[in-house]
Amino acid sequence: MSNAFRELLRKVGSGSHTSEDLTREEAAAATRMMLTQEATPAQIGAFMIAHRIKRPTGEELAGMLDAYDQLGPKLKPIASPYRPVVMGIPYDGRSRTAPISPLTALILTAAGGSVVLHGGRRMPTKEGLPLAEVWQGLGVDWTLLSLEQAQQIFAQTHLGFVYLPNHFPLAEKLVAYREQIGKRPPFATVELFWCPYDGEALIVSGFVHPPTEEMARSAFARRGTNHFITVKGLEGSCDLPRDRTCIIGVNRTETSFDRLLLHPRDYGFAALDVPLDSTAHLIADIKAVLEGNPGELMESAVWNGGFYLWHSGVCPDLKAGLVKARDLLTTGQAAQKLIAVSKAIASFTAVFS
């Protein structure tokens, strides 16, 4: 048992009237002790529940991110004309709406941008469809790569994926606690803000509840992160909806946070969001989009691709981004990027097959 961890646990787990917030340094220390298993399983589970009940603060999340930076993996900077986009998407996946981010990533990289994704396997409590499985269906298996190989793929194609089980096993060991406690712990919030890229990046954090956005702003401010976007997206992801107003926060400097409300109807994109029927159906629909076939998933891909082309700096405004996104899909350029990534990964995996 860790006596040092017990003292930190006592602070957050003393009840609604007497519990205390941790300092940034204390939160970092607690996270390190959980990641390295210096804390016992009983202590880790108790901390996760107690911290969930108390609710994490922006300062505590900043400390947790400090520990992730210290112990976790990072892709190294690559030469790119635009700031890489790092997407913070809930690791426990999707269950109701079709994920758009793989198409968004292909659009951005086909246009000369760079994208870093991160996630894991099927994960409690939601056990939804994770990004890794979507990519596998498209012929791109990120789960087979070492971090060094992922780095080479990123340098070659400008598309990177940090896969938790292979690249951050310390964090992967904590996944079992999600199943055992039956609730999302604060680490489920950390993964939305984490940036596994060792350079200047545009961090995009999805959220569902407004307090999560406030925690993001607070944590980023304490860590000196000035370039970030918050998106009230589909199922907490970075995917912009089409059936409601898009609520977005854009931060460019220490003192510049702008609220952006995008109405899909103003641009001709209002519609129900594409449902997630099955993985097989989703993969077929994504492939159809990459072949240039019209449909609602195509419109969702253009809507999202256009927004991110604008905010990554590839296009000067949203209208130009929408035109560019559609062109990249209908002319097959996004499809060619998928083929390039698939071939690059196959060049590694073929050696071990």
N, C-alpha and C positions, 0 to 999 in steps of 0.2 A: 504494500500500500504506500502511496505517496502522501506524506504528511503535508508537503507544500501544496499539492493539488487539493487536499482536503480543506485547506484554509480558503482557497478560492471557491470551492464548491459551497462552503459554508456561507460565503458572502452572497452568492446568487440564489441559494436554496433555503433561505431563512424565513420565507413566507412573504405575503403581500405587504405587510407593514414594516418588516425589519430587513428585508433583502436589500442588497446594495449593488449598484452598478460597478463593474470592473473598470479599472483604468485601461488604457490602450496597452500598456506594457503587461498588465496582469492577464488580459484577454489573449495576448500573444503567447504568454507563458503557458496558460491553460491549454491553448490549442496545440502547442508543441508537445506538451505532455500527453495529450490524447493521441496525436498522430504517431508519436513514437512508442505508444503503449506504456509509458512510464506510469500513467494512471491505470488503475485496475478496471476491469470491465464493469464492476459495480459502480465505481466512481464515474466512469465515462457515461454510462446510461443515466445515472442520477443527474449529472451535469446537463445532459441534453434536454431532459424533461424540465428540470428547474429553469434552465435558460429560456426554454420555449415559453413557459408560464410567465416568467418575468418580462420577457420580450427583450431582444438585444437592442443595444443602442448603436448609433453610428460610430462612437468611439470604440466600442467593443468590436464591432465588425472591422474597423480599421486595424485593430490588433490581430484579429483572426487572419486577415489578409496579409499582414506582416509575416505571420508564421507560414502561410502558404507560400509566400515569396521566398522565405528562407529554406524551406524543405521541399518545395514542389518543383516540377520541371518547367522549363521555359524554352520556347523556340527562339533561336537567335535571330537578330535583325537581318533582313535581306534588302538588296537594292530594289527600290520600288518608287515610282513617281508619285504615289499617293500613300497617305498614312494607312497602315493595315487596319482593317475592321475586325475587331474581336467580339464575337457574339456570345453573350451570356444567356443560355437557354436552359430551362429546368431539366435536370438530368433524368427525372423520372418520366419524361416523355409525353406523348400525346395520346388521347383516347377519343376525342370528339371531332377535331378538325384536322384537315390535311396539313402537314408541315410544308412550309414554303421555303425555308432557309436553304436547303440544298440547291434549289433553283436560283435563289438569290446569290449564293456563293458562286455558282457557275457564271451567272451574268456579270458579277463584279470582276471576277478573275479573267473572263473573256475580254473585258473592257480594259484590262491592264492594271486592275487593282489587286489587292491582296486581302485574303480572309483567313482568320484563325478561328476554328471551331473547337469545342471541347465537350466531353461527355463520357458516358460509360455504358454499361450493359443495362438490361432491364432492371429497374431499381424501385424499391418500395418508397412510399406507400402506394403510389399510383400504378406502378408497373406498366406504364404506357409505352408506346412505340418510341424507342430512342433513335437519335440521329444515326448511330453506327449501323443499325439494321436497315435504315433507308438507303444509306450509301452501299451497303452490301448488296441490296436488291438491284442497284444500278451498276454493279460490277466493280465497286471500289471498296476494298476491305481494309479499313484503317486498323482493325484489331490485330493484324499480323505483323505490324511494324514496331521496331524498336524506336526509341526517341531519336536516335541518330538517323535512322532511315526516314522517319517523319520529317526531320529537318531537311534532308536532301530532297524529299518530295516537295516540301514547301519552297525551297530555293529554286527548284526547277519549274514548278507550276504556279507558284504563289498561292496555293491552297494548302493549309495545314490543319491537322487534327490532333489534338492531345487527348489520348484515350486513357482514362483513369486506371483501369486494371493493369495496363502495361507500363504506363509512364509515371504514375503517381500511386504506387501500391500502398503507401502509408495512408492516403485518403481512402483508397478502396477498402481497406480493412474496417473503416468506420461505417461502411454501407450496411453491414449486418445489423447495426444498432437501429437503423431506421425500421427494419422489419420487426425487431424485438420490442421497440417502444411504441410502434404503431402510429407514429406521428413524424412529421417533417421536423428535424432539428434545425438550429440556426445555420448549420453547414449548408442546408438547402438554399439559404439566402446568400451565403458566401459564394457559392458557385455562380450566381448571377453577376457578381461584381469582380470575380477573379480574372486576371489577365495573364495567361501563360505565354506571354510574348515579351522578350527582354528588349524593349525599345519603345519609342513613341507610337502610340496606337490610338485609334478611336474605339472606345469601349461602348458597346451597346448592351444595355441591361433590360431584359424583359421584366414585367411585373404585372400583378393582378390587383393588389390592394395599394392604395395611396401611401400608407405608412412605409411600404417597402421602398418606394421611390424616395421618400424623405430620408430613409436610412442610407440609401445609395448616395444621395447628395452629401450627407454628413460625413460618411466614410471617405468618399472621394476627396472632399475638401481637406480633411485631416491628413490624407496621404499625398496631397499636392497633385491629384489627378484632375486636369482641367478639360480634357477632351473626352466627353462622354455624351451618350444619348440614352434617355430612358423611354421605353415604349410600353404602353398598356396594350400588350399584344395578345394574340390568340393563345389561350391557356397559359398565360404568363411568359410566352416566348417573345422573340423579336419580330414576329410576323405581324404586319399591319392588317387589321380587319377591314372588311368591305361592307359589313352590315351595320356599322356604327361609326361615329366620329373617332378618328385616330387621335389619341391623347399622347403627346410626345413632349419630352423635355430635351432641350439642346443646350449644352454647356460648352463654351469655347475658351473662356478665360476664368481667372479666379473670381471675378465678380459678374460674369455674364451667364445667366440661366434664362433661356427664353421658352415660354410655353407655346407650343405649336399645335393647333387644332386643324386637322385635315379632314375635310368632308368628302368621302369618295364620290358622292353624287355630283360634286362640282367639277369632277374630271371625267365623268361618265363611267365610274367603276362601282357604283352602288349595286350590291347584290348580296344574297346570302353567302356566307363563307362555305367553302367546299368541305363537306363532311368527310370524315375518315371512316370508310366502310371496312376495308381490310388492307393489309399490307400489300397483297398481290395487286389489288385494284389500284392502290396508290402508285405503286411502281409503274404499272401500265400507263396510268395517266401522266406521270412525270415524263416517261419516255415519249408519249404522244406530244407533250408540250415541246420537248427538245427536237422533235421532228417538225415543229412548226404548225401543228394542228390546232385549230381554234377550240375554245371551250372555256369554262369558268376557271379551271386551274391555270390556264394560260393568262387570263385576265388578272388573277391574283398574283402570278409571277411578275407580270409587267408592272402592276401597282407597287409591289414590294421592290422589285429591281430598280424601278425608276426613282423611288425615294432614296435608296441607298447609293445609287449612282450620283445623285445630287449631293448627298451629305458626305460622301467620301471624297468629293472634289472632282470626280470624273466629268460631271455635267454641271453647267452653271445654275440650273434651276430644275424644278420638278417636271415641267412640261418637256424640257429637253431630255431629262432622264427617262421619262416614259417612252418617248420615241426611240431612244437608244436601246432601252431594254427590249422593246418589241423587235427591233431590228436584229439584235444579237440572238434572239430566239428563232425568228422566222428564217434567218439566213444560215442557220446551223452553226454559228460561231460558238454558242454555249455548248452545243452537242460536241463540237470538236474539242472543247476544253475538257469535257468529261472523258472523252477517249484518251486524251493526253495524260490525264491523271491516272486513269485505269492502266494504261501501258506503263507508266512510270512505276506504279506499285507492283505490277506484274513482273517487272525486271528484277525486283528484290525477292518477291515471294517464290518465283520460279526456281531460284537457287535452292530453296529448302523443301520444295515439293517432291 
